[in-house]
């Protein structure tokens, strides 16, 4: 059982092992189509990371869509990680953990 967090990052992986730190997605043994889905979502989310609080408020509709997709990805990740996983989701746009 792995304990993971999805957390958008400006320069690295968006998946972190809660005990060992950042982990490259391709090391998790996931289907390639799902890896592409995560990478695409993460690329879209990177545009939010450098924004100020006021800029984030102005883009809250975009952040909401990205977070909804991220929560679905977190659920899929739990189901697809060989050996199972518990996955938390951190919204970089809202700067807080969200419940799945």
JORA-V957546 format. One record per residue. RES is the residue in one small letter. PHI is phi as a letter, one per 30 degrees, with the letter a starting at -180 (* if undefined). OMEGA is omega in whole degrees, 0 to 359 (999 if undefined). D_LAST is the distance of its C-alpha to the last C-alpha in whole Angstrom. Layout:
# JORA-V957546
{{RES & PHI & OMEGA & D_LAST} {RES & PHI & OMEGA & D_LAST}}
This chain:
# JORA-V957546
{{x & * & 177 & 18} {x & c & 175 & 17} {x & c & 188 & 15} {x & b & 172 & 13} {x & b & 171 & 12} {x & c & 181 & 12} {x & b & 181 & 14} {x & e & 182 & 16} {x & b & 184 & 20} {x & d & 186 & 23} {x & b & 186 & 25} {x & b & 181 & 23} {x & d & 178 & 20} {x & c & 178 & 17} {x & c & 179 & 16} {x & b & 173 & 17} {x & d & 186 & 18} {x & d & 180 & 17} {x & c & 186 & 21} {x & c & 178 & 23} {x & i & 185 & 21} {x & e & 180 & 21} {x & b & 177 & 21} {x & d & 185 & 22} {x & e & 183 & 20} {x & d & 178 & 23} {x & d & 183 & 24} {x & c & 179 & 21} {x & i & 183 & 23} {x & c & 175 & 20} {x & e & 184 & 22} {x & e & 179 & 23} {x & d & 178 & 22} {x & d & 177 & 18} {x & d & 178 & 20} {x & d & 178 & 21} {x & d & 179 & 18} {x & d & 183 & 16} {x & d & 178 & 20} {x & d & 178 & 20} {x & e & 182 & 17} {x & d & 178 & 18} {x & d & 178 & 21} {x & d & 183 & 20} {x & d & 182 & 18} {x & e & 178 & 21} {x & d & 181 & 23} {x & d & 189 & 21} {x & e & 184 & 21} {x & d & 185 & 25} {x & d & 175 & 25} {x & d & 179 & 26} {x & e & 180 & 24} {x & d & 178 & 26} {x & d & 178 & 25} {x & d & 178 & 22} {x & e & 180 & 22} {x & d & 181 & 24} {x & c & 185 & 22} {x & e & 178 & 19} {x & d & 177 & 19} {x & d & 179 & 18} {x & d & 179 & 16} {x & e & 179 & 14} {x & d & 179 & 14} {x & d & 179 & 14} {x & d & 178 & 10} {x & d & 177 & 9} {x & d & 179 & 11} {x & d & 177 & 9} {x & d & 177 & 6} {x & d & 177 & 8} {x & d & 179 & 10} {x & d & 179 & 8} {x & d & 178 & 7} {x & d & 181 & 11} {x & e & 177 & 12} {x & e & 184 & 11} {x & d & 188 & 13} {x & c & 181 & 16} {x & d & 177 & 17} {x & e & 182 & 20} {x & i & 178 & 20} {x & i & 180 & 16} {x & a & 167 & 14} {x & c & 186 & 11} {x & b & 173 & 9} {x & c & 180 & 8} {x & b & 177 & 8} {x & c & 177 & 10} {x & d & 177 & 12} {x & d & 179 & 15} {x & d & 180 & 16} {x & c & 178 & 15} {x & h & 177 & 16} {x & a & 175 & 13} {x & d & 176 & 10} {x & c & 177 & 6} {x & d & 177 & 4} {x & d & 999 & 0}}
